[in-house]
Amino acid sequence: MAYNLFARTLVESNGGARFVVCDAREAVAEGFVRNFVTQFPGAQVQIASTPAQALHASRTVVTMLPSSPHVRNVYVEEDGIISALRSLPSEIAQSTLCIDSTTLDVEVARDVAAEVERAGAAIVDAPVSGGVTGARAATLSFLVGGPEKAFKLAYPHLLNMGKNVIYCGDSGAGLVAKICNNLILGVQQIVVAEGMLLGQRLGLDPKVLASVINSSTGACWASSVNNPAPSALPDKSPPCERDYEGGFATSLMLKDMGLATDLAESTGIPLPLGNVAEKIYADVVSEDPELANKDFSSVYRYLRVSKHL
């Protein structure tokens, strides 16, 4: 995402844009800068050691973090974005835009947004759909919540990282849309794994079975792009072909399923499939910890060797 944002902005500015990167793992930031400058000689990219330092050097800030505690840390705590905003002259704070693409608790996001706005800046929640593949290809969908004025400011930056930018409503609306989407995706990935395992157990070639599913009523992203069965998609390279590396971590899907079930409980909406799916991902992480950081389609591997089969 950072690469696409920087590269496209650099072209639009005729080489005049300056960039700042900040990561809790300094070596990651250093590696990114080396690679970017190698491909764009002369590009001005500096490394910030704290979120506050990044904010002081930037008027547009994009954050992408694992979950709610990390967002509180980066925005609210000492050396965070909000304290840095409050130290700025009001006219500079008012010209600052924050875009948070984390998938987190809706109420936490709304509280943080209110604090940012009280400090004078604009903010949108803009979680993404499309996975690692979409991030690399700049084909992500951004689901955006916040004031319409802030959305219009964020739109060109988001378009440099994605293909679809959808305005969902007020603060938190983008997150609600993302959580509902991932609830559906999490359930689908499990049932695709079940179907692929069942068909193969009964003698079907995984490529043939995937072809049937993907041209029939069972078609979905979890099968056509992220099919969990090796050799099922010979024209593509889903994570299963790399021992489930390089995708959306199972631990993050478990987090998102938890966000969905928490919202459902607070609103009185029943989630019979969502509740079972959350438990399955929790079992995957607890019974096979190696899969926690592998793509969530590795639920296929868990089910394949599960004592329940």
C-alpha beads as a LAMMPS data file, in Angstrom:
LAMMPS data file: protein, C-alpha beads

309 atoms
308 bonds

1 atom types
1 bond types

-500.0 500.0 xlo xhi
-500.0 500.0 ylo yhi
-500.0 500.0 zlo zhi

Masses

1 110.0

Atoms # bond

1 1 1 0.000 0.000 0.000
2 1 1 2.786 2.422 0.925
3 1 1 4.698 1.614 -2.241
4 1 1 1.713 2.288 -4.497
5 1 1 0.748 5.455 -2.614
6 1 1 4.275 6.869 -2.740
7 1 1 4.983 5.862 -6.337
8 1 1 1.775 7.288 -7.755
9 1 1 1.957 10.450 -5.661
10 1 1 5.544 10.948 -6.792
11 1 1 4.452 10.835 -10.424
12 1 1 1.513 13.192 -9.799
13 1 1 3.774 15.715 -8.063
14 1 1 6.469 15.533 -10.775
15 1 1 8.915 14.289 -8.164
16 1 1 8.148 17.016 -5.641
17 1 1 6.415 14.956 -2.952
18 1 1 8.122 14.035 0.328
19 1 1 7.266 10.907 2.307
20 1 1 7.617 9.600 5.850
21 1 1 7.413 5.978 7.028
22 1 1 7.031 4.762 10.593
23 1 1 6.941 1.147 11.748
24 1 1 7.290 -0.445 15.172
25 1 1 9.940 -2.641 13.536
26 1 1 12.575 -0.152 12.428
27 1 1 14.291 -2.702 10.187
28 1 1 11.086 -3.028 8.152
29 1 1 10.950 0.741 7.600
30 1 1 14.633 0.831 6.652
31 1 1 14.198 -2.028 4.169
32 1 1 11.200 -0.335 2.581
33 1 1 13.079 2.941 2.144
34 1 1 16.097 1.215 0.594
35 1 1 13.919 -0.624 -1.917
36 1 1 11.834 2.425 -2.780
37 1 1 14.791 4.753 -3.292
38 1 1 16.508 2.118 -5.427
39 1 1 13.503 2.109 -7.754
40 1 1 12.933 5.873 -7.525
41 1 1 16.358 7.514 -7.246
42 1 1 16.123 10.950 -5.694
43 1 1 12.845 10.236 -3.899
44 1 1 12.699 11.942 -0.507
45 1 1 11.685 9.362 2.103
46 1 1 12.500 9.760 5.771
47 1 1 11.954 7.387 8.696
48 1 1 10.079 8.568 11.788
49 1 1 10.728 6.846 15.096
50 1 1 7.349 7.727 16.658
51 1 1 3.826 8.448 15.388
52 1 1 4.162 12.016 16.740
53 1 1 7.325 12.537 14.710
54 1 1 5.562 11.214 11.599
55 1 1 2.641 13.582 12.186
56 1 1 4.910 16.608 12.596
57 1 1 6.497 15.819 9.218
58 1 1 3.242 15.160 7.335
59 1 1 -0.101 16.723 6.504
60 1 1 -1.642 13.436 5.366
61 1 1 -1.207 10.406 7.640
62 1 1 -2.260 6.849 6.729
63 1 1 -2.276 4.255 9.504
64 1 1 -2.683 0.500 9.047
65 1 1 -2.433 -1.434 12.309
66 1 1 -3.329 -4.918 13.614
67 1 1 -6.176 -4.091 16.034
68 1 1 -7.816 -1.737 18.543
69 1 1 -5.004 -1.583 21.175
70 1 1 -2.468 -0.612 18.506
71 1 1 -4.737 2.183 17.247
72 1 1 -5.107 3.546 20.788
73 1 1 -1.336 3.374 21.186
74 1 1 -0.553 5.186 17.916
75 1 1 -3.253 7.846 18.232
76 1 1 -3.938 8.420 21.930
77 1 1 -0.898 7.556 24.027
78 1 1 2.305 9.509 24.628
79 1 1 4.197 10.361 21.412
80 1 1 0.982 9.658 19.547
81 1 1 -0.800 11.458 16.738
82 1 1 -3.359 13.317 18.852
83 1 1 -0.825 14.838 21.243
84 1 1 1.217 15.921 18.228
85 1 1 -1.852 17.520 16.647
86 1 1 -2.537 19.497 19.824
87 1 1 1.008 20.902 19.741
88 1 1 0.549 22.336 16.241
89 1 1 -0.739 25.818 15.371
90 1 1 -4.472 25.539 14.717
91 1 1 -4.187 26.352 11.010
92 1 1 -1.708 23.504 10.492
93 1 1 -3.788 21.053 12.513
94 1 1 -6.830 22.003 10.439
95 1 1 -4.941 21.178 7.244
96 1 1 -4.099 17.668 8.480
97 1 1 -5.934 14.539 7.309
98 1 1 -5.759 11.156 9.058
99 1 1 -6.801 7.958 7.267
100 1 1 -7.003 4.841 9.430
101 1 1 -7.254 1.585 7.488
102 1 1 -7.208 -0.686 10.539
103 1 1 -10.079 -3.105 11.100
104 1 1 -10.928 -2.453 14.748
105 1 1 -13.741 -2.084 17.257
106 1 1 -16.277 0.437 15.948
107 1 1 -16.655 2.314 19.250
108 1 1 -12.887 2.605 19.687
109 1 1 -12.636 4.013 16.160
110 1 1 -15.396 6.543 16.830
111 1 1 -13.775 7.636 20.097
112 1 1 -10.401 8.114 18.402
113 1 1 -12.027 9.998 15.511
114 1 1 -13.762 12.346 17.943
115 1 1 -10.421 13.079 19.654
116 1 1 -8.717 13.764 16.319
117 1 1 -11.521 16.112 15.297
118 1 1 -11.365 17.942 18.649
119 1 1 -7.655 18.461 17.974
120 1 1 -8.641 20.197 14.748
121 1 1 -7.826 17.592 12.089
122 1 1 -10.003 15.536 9.731
123 1 1 -10.178 11.745 9.885
124 1 1 -11.857 8.842 8.109
125 1 1 -11.981 5.141 8.864
126 1 1 -11.054 3.335 5.645
127 1 1 -10.603 -0.413 6.160
128 1 1 -9.755 -2.429 3.080
129 1 1 -10.963 -5.515 1.285
130 1 1 -8.844 -7.408 -1.218
131 1 1 -6.070 -8.963 0.826
132 1 1 -2.338 -9.007 0.205
133 1 1 -2.884 -9.593 -3.526
134 1 1 -5.078 -6.501 -3.793
135 1 1 -2.610 -4.422 -1.796
136 1 1 0.248 -5.318 -4.134
137 1 1 -1.787 -4.756 -7.289
138 1 1 -3.449 -1.549 -6.008
139 1 1 -6.882 -3.106 -6.557
140 1 1 -8.100 -2.862 -2.955
141 1 1 -11.590 -1.711 -2.081
142 1 1 -11.694 0.996 0.597
143 1 1 -14.825 1.149 2.745
144 1 1 -14.919 4.667 4.135
145 1 1 -16.685 6.239 7.105
146 1 1 -16.499 9.824 8.305
147 1 1 -17.660 13.333 7.398
148 1 1 -18.253 13.734 3.678
149 1 1 -15.736 16.591 3.522
150 1 1 -13.027 14.337 4.984
151 1 1 -13.997 11.581 2.536
152 1 1 -13.462 13.940 -0.405
153 1 1 -10.020 14.857 0.924
154 1 1 -9.097 11.192 1.387
155 1 1 -10.474 9.979 -1.956
156 1 1 -7.469 10.734 -4.230
157 1 1 -5.024 9.172 -1.748
158 1 1 -7.140 6.030 -1.437
159 1 1 -7.430 5.778 -5.210
160 1 1 -3.630 5.610 -5.383
161 1 1 -3.773 2.430 -3.295
162 1 1 -6.966 0.830 -4.550
163 1 1 -9.519 0.436 -7.284
164 1 1 -12.823 0.938 -5.468
165 1 1 -13.466 3.675 -2.899
166 1 1 -16.927 3.361 -1.365
167 1 1 -18.394 5.986 0.966
168 1 1 -20.417 4.130 3.600
169 1 1 -21.567 6.977 5.867
170 1 1 -20.583 8.639 9.135
171 1 1 -17.623 7.754 11.347
172 1 1 -17.446 3.987 11.917
173 1 1 -19.610 3.098 8.920
174 1 1 -16.648 1.848 6.902
175 1 1 -15.724 -0.459 9.754
176 1 1 -19.244 -1.821 10.071
177 1 1 -19.201 -2.630 6.348
178 1 1 -15.769 -4.291 6.618
179 1 1 -16.722 -6.366 9.652
180 1 1 -19.902 -7.599 7.932
181 1 1 -17.885 -8.456 4.803
182 1 1 -15.272 -10.382 6.776
183 1 1 -17.958 -12.210 8.725
184 1 1 -19.241 -13.566 5.403
185 1 1 -15.721 -14.264 4.109
186 1 1 -14.688 -16.109 7.268
187 1 1 -17.680 -18.431 7.048
188 1 1 -17.198 -18.979 3.303
189 1 1 -13.540 -19.937 3.654
190 1 1 -14.422 -22.700 6.086
191 1 1 -17.173 -24.187 3.953
192 1 1 -14.977 -24.043 0.840
193 1 1 -12.356 -26.003 2.773
194 1 1 -15.019 -28.512 3.811
195 1 1 -16.307 -28.915 0.259
196 1 1 -12.830 -29.325 -1.212
197 1 1 -11.897 -31.930 1.401
198 1 1 -15.124 -33.850 0.913
199 1 1 -14.831 -33.910 -2.872
200 1 1 -11.217 -35.070 -2.795
201 1 1 -11.993 -37.760 -0.216
202 1 1 -14.559 -39.082 -2.709
203 1 1 -12.075 -39.114 -5.573
204 1 1 -12.482 -35.764 -7.331
205 1 1 -9.443 -33.952 -8.687
206 1 1 -9.150 -30.588 -6.827
207 1 1 -8.745 -28.711 -10.126
208 1 1 -11.944 -30.259 -11.498
209 1 1 -13.889 -29.625 -8.309
210 1 1 -12.735 -25.995 -8.098
211 1 1 -13.694 -25.501 -11.744
212 1 1 -17.194 -26.791 -11.011
213 1 1 -17.621 -24.608 -7.920
214 1 1 -16.248 -21.482 -9.573
215 1 1 -18.618 -21.794 -12.543
216 1 1 -21.630 -22.746 -10.424
217 1 1 -23.693 -21.392 -7.572
218 1 1 -20.977 -22.080 -4.999
219 1 1 -18.694 -19.502 -6.621
220 1 1 -17.063 -17.041 -4.215
221 1 1 -13.688 -15.326 -3.648
222 1 1 -12.738 -17.948 -1.071
223 1 1 -12.866 -20.555 -3.843
224 1 1 -12.004 -18.689 -7.045
225 1 1 -9.046 -16.671 -5.692
226 1 1 -8.146 -18.036 -2.258
227 1 1 -8.951 -21.700 -2.782
228 1 1 -7.315 -23.570 0.110
229 1 1 -6.607 -26.844 -1.733
230 1 1 -3.191 -27.144 -3.404
231 1 1 -3.368 -27.584 -7.208
232 1 1 -6.990 -26.399 -7.329
233 1 1 -6.157 -23.146 -9.157
234 1 1 -3.317 -23.888 -11.610
235 1 1 -3.629 -20.433 -13.225
236 1 1 -3.191 -18.623 -9.913
237 1 1 -0.931 -18.707 -6.894
238 1 1 -3.065 -18.688 -3.736
239 1 1 -1.351 -18.976 -0.331
240 1 1 -1.917 -22.744 -0.216
241 1 1 0.751 -23.088 -2.912
242 1 1 3.272 -21.446 -0.535
243 1 1 2.379 -23.448 2.587
244 1 1 -0.227 -20.742 3.323
245 1 1 2.361 -17.949 3.576
246 1 1 1.779 -14.421 2.336
247 1 1 -1.919 -13.943 3.001
248 1 1 -4.376 -12.708 5.642
249 1 1 -3.344 -14.229 8.959
250 1 1 -5.687 -16.639 10.722
251 1 1 -5.203 -14.656 13.944
252 1 1 -6.496 -11.535 12.186
253 1 1 -9.522 -13.385 10.824
254 1 1 -10.214 -14.625 14.355
255 1 1 -10.037 -11.003 15.546
256 1 1 -12.477 -9.894 12.841
257 1 1 -14.896 -12.716 13.629
258 1 1 -14.764 -11.604 17.255
259 1 1 -15.574 -8.017 16.232
260 1 1 -18.594 -9.318 14.317
261 1 1 -19.906 -11.486 17.133
262 1 1 -19.404 -8.665 19.652
263 1 1 -21.408 -6.289 17.465
264 1 1 -24.094 -8.921 16.987
265 1 1 -24.373 -9.460 20.736
266 1 1 -24.658 -5.729 21.398
267 1 1 -27.397 -5.330 18.772
268 1 1 -29.290 -8.557 19.402
269 1 1 -28.640 -10.015 15.931
270 1 1 -28.207 -13.830 15.895
271 1 1 -25.070 -15.166 14.189
272 1 1 -25.392 -18.969 14.303
273 1 1 -22.815 -19.518 11.547
274 1 1 -20.592 -16.668 12.679
275 1 1 -20.393 -18.017 16.210
276 1 1 -19.398 -21.483 15.014
277 1 1 -16.863 -20.050 12.547
278 1 1 -15.271 -17.939 15.282
279 1 1 -14.856 -21.059 17.425
280 1 1 -13.283 -22.966 14.530
281 1 1 -10.682 -20.229 13.923
282 1 1 -10.025 -20.100 17.677
283 1 1 -9.454 -23.871 17.641
284 1 1 -7.095 -23.530 14.674
285 1 1 -4.974 -20.962 16.519
286 1 1 -4.954 -22.827 19.842
287 1 1 -4.482 -26.375 18.516
288 1 1 -2.018 -25.547 15.719
289 1 1 -0.253 -22.267 16.702
290 1 1 1.891 -22.401 13.552
291 1 1 -1.232 -21.528 11.558
292 1 1 -1.926 -18.344 13.542
293 1 1 0.312 -16.278 11.263
294 1 1 -0.448 -18.212 8.081
295 1 1 -3.273 -17.343 5.707
296 1 1 -6.691 -18.100 7.161
297 1 1 -7.353 -20.550 4.317
298 1 1 -5.021 -22.837 6.288
299 1 1 -8.217 -23.860 8.103
300 1 1 -8.211 -26.441 5.280
301 1 1 -4.996 -27.945 6.646
302 1 1 -6.425 -27.932 10.163
303 1 1 -9.614 -29.706 9.068
304 1 1 -7.682 -32.204 6.937
305 1 1 -5.785 -33.549 9.932
306 1 1 -8.433 -32.808 12.552
307 1 1 -9.471 -35.569 14.907
308 1 1 -13.048 -34.560 14.121
309 1 1 -12.761 -35.971 10.573

Bonds

1 1 1 2
2 1 2 3
3 1 3 4
4 1 4 5
5 1 5 6
6 1 6 7
7 1 7 8
8 1 8 9
9 1 9 10
10 1 10 11
11 1 11 12
12 1 12 13
13 1 13 14
14 1 14 15
15 1 15 16
16 1 16 17
17 1 17 18
18 1 18 19
19 1 19 20
20 1 20 21
21 1 21 22
22 1 22 23
23 1 23 24
24 1 24 25
25 1 25 26
26 1 26 27
27 1 27 28
28 1 28 29
29 1 29 30
30 1 30 31
31 1 31 32
32 1 32 33
33 1 33 34
34 1 34 35
35 1 35 36
36 1 36 37
37 1 37 38
38 1 38 39
39 1 39 40
40 1 40 41
41 1 41 42
42 1 42 43
43 1 43 44
44 1 44 45
45 1 45 46
46 1 46 47
47 1 47 48
48 1 48 49
49 1 49 50
50 1 50 51
51 1 51 52
52 1 52 53
53 1 53 54
54 1 54 55
55 1 55 56
56 1 56 57
57 1 57 58
58 1 58 59
59 1 59 60
60 1 60 61
61 1 61 62
62 1 62 63
63 1 63 64
64 1 64 65
65 1 65 66
66 1 66 67
67 1 67 68
68 1 68 69
69 1 69 70
70 1 70 71
71 1 71 72
72 1 72 73
73 1 73 74
74 1 74 75
75 1 75 76
76 1 76 77
77 1 77 78
78 1 78 79
79 1 79 80
80 1 80 81
81 1 81 82
82 1 82 83
83 1 83 84
84 1 84 85
85 1 85 86
86 1 86 87
87 1 87 88
88 1 88 89
89 1 89 90
90 1 90 91
91 1 91 92
92 1 92 93
93 1 93 94
94 1 94 95
95 1 95 96
96 1 96 97
97 1 97 98
98 1 98 99
99 1 99 100
100 1 100 101
101 1 101 102
102 1 102 103
103 1 103 104
104 1 104 105
105 1 105 106
106 1 106 107
107 1 107 108
108 1 108 109
109 1 109 110
110 1 110 111
111 1 111 112
112 1 112 113
113 1 113 114
114 1 114 115
115 1 115 116
116 1 116 117
117 1 117 118
118 1 118 119
119 1 119 120
120 1 120 121
121 1 121 122
122 1 122 123
123 1 123 124
124 1 124 125
125 1 125 126
126 1 126 127
127 1 127 128
128 1 128 129
129 1 129 130
130 1 130 131
131 1 131 132
132 1 132 133
133 1 133 134
134 1 134 135
135 1 135 136
136 1 136 137
137 1 137 138
138 1 138 139
139 1 139 140
140 1 140 141
141 1 141 142
142 1 142 143
143 1 143 144
144 1 144 145
145 1 145 146
146 1 146 147
147 1 147 148
148 1 148 149
149 1 149 150
150 1 150 151
151 1 151 152
152 1 152 153
153 1 153 154
154 1 154 155
155 1 155 156
156 1 156 157
157 1 157 158
158 1 158 159
159 1 159 160
160 1 160 161
161 1 161 162
162 1 162 163
163 1 163 164
164 1 164 165
165 1 165 166
166 1 166 167
167 1 167 168
168 1 168 169
169 1 169 170
170 1 170 171
171 1 171 172
172 1 172 173
173 1 173 174
174 1 174 175
175 1 175 176
176 1 176 177
177 1 177 178
178 1 178 179
179 1 179 180
180 1 180 181
181 1 181 182
182 1 182 183
183 1 183 184
184 1 184 185
185 1 185 186
186 1 186 187
187 1 187 188
188 1 188 189
189 1 189 190
190 1 190 191
191 1 191 192
192 1 192 193
193 1 193 194
194 1 194 195
195 1 195 196
196 1 196 197
197 1 197 198
198 1 198 199
199 1 199 200
200 1 200 201
201 1 201 202
202 1 202 203
203 1 203 204
204 1 204 205
205 1 205 206
206 1 206 207
207 1 207 208
208 1 208 209
209 1 209 210
210 1 210 211
211 1 211 212
212 1 212 213
213 1 213 214
214 1 214 215
215 1 215 216
216 1 216 217
217 1 217 218
218 1 218 219
219 1 219 220
220 1 220 221
221 1 221 222
222 1 222 223
223 1 223 224
224 1 224 225
225 1 225 226
226 1 226 227
227 1 227 228
228 1 228 229
229 1 229 230
230 1 230 231
231 1 231 232
232 1 232 233
233 1 233 234
234 1 234 235
235 1 235 236
236 1 236 237
237 1 237 238
238 1 238 239
239 1 239 240
240 1 240 241
241 1 241 242
242 1 242 243
243 1 243 244
244 1 244 245
245 1 245 246
246 1 246 247
247 1 247 248
248 1 248 249
249 1 249 250
250 1 250 251
251 1 251 252
252 1 252 253
253 1 253 254
254 1 254 255
255 1 255 256
256 1 256 257
257 1 257 258
258 1 258 259
259 1 259 260
260 1 260 261
261 1 261 262
262 1 262 263
263 1 263 264
264 1 264 265
265 1 265 266
266 1 266 267
267 1 267 268
268 1 268 269
269 1 269 270
270 1 270 271
271 1 271 272
272 1 272 273
273 1 273 274
274 1 274 275
275 1 275 276
276 1 276 277
277 1 277 278
278 1 278 279
279 1 279 280
280 1 280 281
281 1 281 282
282 1 282 283
283 1 283 284
284 1 284 285
285 1 285 286
286 1 286 287
287 1 287 288
288 1 288 289
289 1 289 290
290 1 290 291
291 1 291 292
292 1 292 293
293 1 293 294
294 1 294 295
295 1 295 296
296 1 296 297
297 1 297 298
298 1 298 299
299 1 299 300
300 1 300 301
301 1 301 302
302 1 302 303
303 1 303 304
304 1 304 305
305 1 305 306
306 1 306 307
307 1 307 308
308 1 308 309
